[in-house]
Structure formats: structure tokens, C-alpha cells
Amino acid sequence: MRKQRFFLLTLIAFILGACQKDELTLPTSVDVNFDLIPFTNNEIETQSAEILLKNSSLSQANTPNQNTAPGLIKKMEIFKASFFITDIIIDGKREQGEDVYEKIPFDPPLEIKLDENTTVSQKLSFDIPQGIYQKLNLQLFLGNEELPALEFSGVVTSGKSQPVIFNYQFGLKQEITIQGKREDGRPTDNIILNKNQKEQAYLTLDAAYFFKYFPVFLLTQHKKEELTEESTITISNKNEKDMPFFTTLQGRLEESFSFVFE
């Protein structure tokens, strides 16, 4: 009789454990919305930018005189951005159940266009197993051999000229890892996903943060003709001569992305 009772309890525990494991494999649907925080500055923080430049890995040959004046530029605005997503990796660690590691490819690449004056209708949706996530990271692979990774667009305004169109382009492929977090929560807070609830998340690109220390004095020095001729200025990390504009801001791109759950 005791053996039968022991066998029955073992069977019940096994069934309950199997049911719990099955529950942890059930998917939660996540909708990712995209947003852009624009950058506008009438008084570029030149001194802070010069400090970053001085401490960067630029060669002395590429470093302008530290007394270089900010020049004709009076205002700089960034109000558009676009990027091409070729792959996404979802990397999650749960309190219970197996860790999650899923790769989602996009063929053709998914183009995301952001504009501060336009409501973005583009969304990204995916399913991941429900559970309590101690870590939930989103890794973005941007660009390929034919398509640029990311581009910021806006205008710069010089002394007596009309605004000049300004494009800042990551022409080479980029990998961005973003740590997911709860809205108004700490980075260490758990993210709880439930199969019965559709989750809303927001992937935000903060141009205000990225361009805070943009070396506008370099722009004045190297793009003076384009500024006076009111043409379009394009800066790309595919061009060796433009690398100082990227070296100065190295590391800020990944920090400019956030991934927040409601």
C-alpha cells in the first residue's frame, strides 16, 4: 500500500512538473514600437566636445588647434533617422525554465524610418516564452554590403546662410546590444511576461544624447565650402577623412538606444 501511495505521489509530482515546464514554453506576444528623441541646440557645447576630442585616439595630425572657434554655425538640429535591421537576437535569462536565445532574420532587411514630426506606424512583433526574466537583451544587426546601418538627418544653420541639410551616416555594419527594462524601473528589475497579455515595448533612439558632444568646430573647419554654398553635407564612416567625426563620439551610439517594456 505504501509503495502504491509513493508511486502515486511521484506520478503526480511528475505530471505537475511537466505541466509547469509546458507552461514556461507558452509564448508571449511582444509588439515593439519605435521612437526618436530629436536633437536641437542653438549653443553647441564646444568646450565639452574639445575635451572629448583631446582624450580620443585621434592622431595629432587630425586634431585641430584647441583654440579653434566654433565658426559660423549658429544652430544644429537632428530630427530624422533611419536604419536597416538584418537580424535580431533575443537573449533572455529566466528564473524558471530554460534561458531564451532566438535569432530572427529579415530578408529583405527591415527599414525603420523615424521622424519627430510624424507618428511612426512601423512595428516589430515577435513571440518569446513567458516567464520572469532576470535579463532580456535585444541585439540588433544593422546594415549590410548594400545598405547603410543607420543615418541621422537634420540641418545646420550658419551665420547668414539658409539651413544646410546634414546627414550623418553609419555606412558600415553595426551591432547594437540593448538591455531591456521596465518603464520607470531599475535595470536590475525583473521583466515579467505573461502568455495572456500582449506586451508593448518601445525601442527609442536618443539623438539628443548622441549629438550632445558633436565636434561642431571640426564641421566648420572641414566643411566650410559646403556650409557657405548651402549644399547637402554628408558625413560617413566609410570615408577615412570623416573618421574624426566618429572617433569623437565612439561608444555613444549603443548608449543612445533604449528598450523599455510598459
Residue pairs with C-beta under 8 A, 6 or more apart in sequence:
20 96
21 97
23 130
23 195
24 94
24 96
24 97
24 98
24 129
24 130
24 131
25 97
25 129
26 129
26 130
26 195
27 127
27 128
27 129
27 130
27 195
28 127
28 128
28 129
28 130
28 193
28 194
28 195
28 197
28 198
28 199
29 125
29 126
29 127
29 198
29 199
30 125
30 126
30 127
30 128
30 193
30 198
30 199
30 200
30 201
31 123
31 124
31 125
31 198
31 199
31 200
31 201
32 123
32 124
32 125
32 126
32 201
32 202
32 203
32 259
33 120
33 123
33 200
33 201
33 202
33 203
34 112
34 114
34 120
34 122
34 123
34 124
34 202
34 203
34 204
34 205
35 114
35 120
35 202
35 203
35 204
35 205
36 79
36 80
36 81
36 114
36 115
36 116
36 120
36 204
36 205
36 207
37 204
37 205
37 206
37 207
37 208
37 209
38 77
38 78
38 79
38 116
38 154
38 207
38 208
39 76
39 77
39 78
39 79
39 154
39 207
39 208
39 210
39 211
39 212
40 75
40 76
40 77
40 78
40 79
40 208
41 75
41 76
41 77
41 211
42 74
42 75
44 70
44 73
44 76
44 214
44 216
45 212
45 213
46 70
46 216
46 217
48 212
48 213
49 213
49 214
49 215
49 216
49 217
49 248
50 66
50 215
50 217
52 213
52 215
52 248
52 249
53 63
53 215
53 218
53 244
53 248
54 63
54 66
56 247
56 248
56 250
57 247
57 250
58 244
58 247
58 248
62 243
62 244
64 217
64 218
64 221
68 217
68 220
68 221
69 217
70 216
70 217
70 220
71 158
71 216
71 217
71 219
71 220
71 221
71 224
72 158
72 159
72 161
72 220
72 227
72 228
73 156
73 157
73 158
73 216
73 219
73 220
73 227
74 157
74 158
74 159
75 156
75 157
75 163
76 154
76 155
76 156
76 157
76 166
76 211
76 214
76 216
77 154
77 155
77 156
77 163
78 152
78 153
78 154
78 166
78 168
78 207
78 211
79 115
79 116
79 117
79 153
79 154
79 207
80 113
80 114
80 115
80 116
80 152
80 153
80 154
81 113
81 114
81 150
81 151
81 152
81 153
81 205
81 207
82 111
82 112
82 113
82 114
82 150
82 151
82 153
83 111
83 112
83 142
83 143
83 149
83 150
83 151
83 205
84 109
84 110
84 111
84 112
84 142
84 143
84 144
84 147
84 148
84 149
84 150
85 106
85 109
85 110
85 111
85 112
85 124
85 140
85 141
85 142
86 105
86 106
86 109
86 141
86 142
86 143
86 144
87 103
87 104
87 105
87 106
87 140
87 141
88 103
88 104
88 106
88 124
88 126
88 138
88 139
88 140
88 141
89 101
89 102
89 103
89 104
89 138
89 139
89 141
90 100
90 101
90 102
90 103
90 104
90 126
90 128
90 136
90 137
90 138
90 139
91 100
91 101
91 135
91 136
91 137
91 138
91 139
92 99
92 100
92 101
92 128
92 133
92 135
92 136
92 137
93 99
93 100
93 133
93 134
93 135
93 136
94 100
94 129
94 131
94 132
94 133
94 134
95 131
95 132
95 133
95 134
95 190
96 131
96 132
97 129
97 131
100 128
100 129
100 133
102 126
102 128
104 126
109 143
109 144
109 147
110 124
112 120
112 122
113 120
113 122
114 120
114 205
124 203
128 193
129 193
130 193
130 194
130 195
131 192
131 193
132 190
132 191
132 192
133 180
133 190
133 191
133 192
133 193
134 190
135 179
135 180
136 179
136 180
136 191
137 177
137 178
137 179
137 180
137 259
138 177
138 178
138 180
138 203
138 259
139 175
139 176
139 177
139 178
140 174
140 175
140 176
140 177
140 178
140 257
141 173
141 174
141 175
142 149
142 150
142 170
142 173
142 174
142 175
142 176
143 149
143 150
143 170
143 171
143 172
143 173
143 174
144 173
148 169
148 170
148 171
148 236
149 170
149 171
149 172
149 173
149 174
150 169
150 170
150 174
150 253
151 167
151 168
151 169
151 170
152 167
152 168
152 169
152 207
152 210
152 211
153 165
153 166
153 167
153 168
154 165
154 166
155 163
155 164
155 165
155 166
156 163
156 164
156 166
156 216
156 219
156 227
156 233
157 163
157 164
158 164
158 227
158 228
161 227
161 228
161 230
162 230
164 226
164 227
164 230
164 231
164 232
164 233
165 231
165 232
165 233
166 232
166 233
166 235
167 232
167 233
167 234
167 235
168 235
168 245
169 234
169 235
169 236
169 237
169 238
170 236
170 237
170 253
171 236
171 237
171 238
172 237
172 238
174 253
176 253
176 254
176 257
177 254
178 203
178 254
178 257
178 258
178 259
179 187
179 259
180 191
180 201
180 259
180 260
180 261
181 187
181 189
181 191
181 258
181 259
181 260
181 261
182 189
182 191
182 260
182 261
183 260
183 261
183 262
191 261
193 199
199 261
199 262
200 261
200 262
201 259
201 260
201 261
201 262
202 258
202 259
202 260
202 262
203 257
203 258
203 259
204 257
204 258
204 260
205 256
205 257
206 256
206 257
206 258
207 256
209 252
209 255
209 256
210 249
210 252
210 253
210 256
211 249
213 248
213 249
213 252
214 245
214 248
214 249
215 244
215 245
215 248
218 244
218 245
218 248
219 227
219 233
219 235
219 245
220 227
222 241
223 233
226 232
226 233
227 233
235 242
235 245
236 242
237 243
237 246
